[in-house]
Amino acid sequence: MTRQSSRAWQRMLSGRRLDILNPSPVDVELSDIAHGLARVARWNGQTSGDYPFSVAQHSVLVLELFRAANPEAGPAAQLQCLLHDAPEYVVGDMISPFKAVIGGSYKEVEKGLLAAIYLRFSLPATMPGAIGKLVKKADQEAAFFEATNLAGFEPPEARRLFGTPAQEAFEVDNFERLIRPWPTHQAHDQFIAAFEAISALIPAR
């Protein structure tokens, strides 16, 4: 009896079947991304508050930090920033120490998914190097603020792990609203709203 090959796709609520190992942009839907990211918890759920701090909310926080530090950034760069963790709607949010243990295979899957997501929304398949560094900086700043406000880290430890933020929390518009964990529906809606506001600024191709 021939053993059936392992399934490498996930069925989404939109009805799409996304092949994790060979993802097609055609099978990527914004509704699936927002739905999934609003339900994936950062820090393995080890955060304070009435709700988990979702990847959708983290993505909006990173976007706001990126905008505050780079007011000249165009809409394409902003959209790539918002979507930088979008593959986690498929693979979840593994904490960095576990990613380091798994190594290259995980990163390759994540890179393939991100390329398909970017192409689906008419963005370059990879983030330009200069933009990538700026997004990474905003991502690390978000991690610092999340760690110290929600995940029980003391500032010296957070600085060792994530660096010292270039921006103080009070310099970020609506920081208190951005760092307080949102319920799932709000995280979903805020992610969609951010996506649509940026997309409206990108000329149709």
WOGICOR-V956785 format. One record per run of one state. SS is the DSSP state (H for helix, E for strand, - for the rest). FROM is the first residue (numbers start at 1). LEN is the number of residues. If there is no record, write none. Layout:
{{SS/FROM/LEN} {SS/FROM/LEN}}
//
This chain:
{{-/1/8} {E/9/3} {-/12/5} {E/17/3} {-/20/5} {H/25/3} {-/28/2} {H/30/8} {-/38/3} {E/41/1} {H/42/4} {-/46/8} {E/54/1} {H/55/15} {-/70/5} {H/75/8} {-/83/5} {H/88/4} {-/92/4} {H/96/7} {-/103/1} {H/104/17} {-/121/8} {H/129/21} {-/150/5} {H/155/8} {-/163/6} {H/169/3} {-/172/3} {H/175/5} {-/180/4} {H/184/16} {-/200/6}}
//
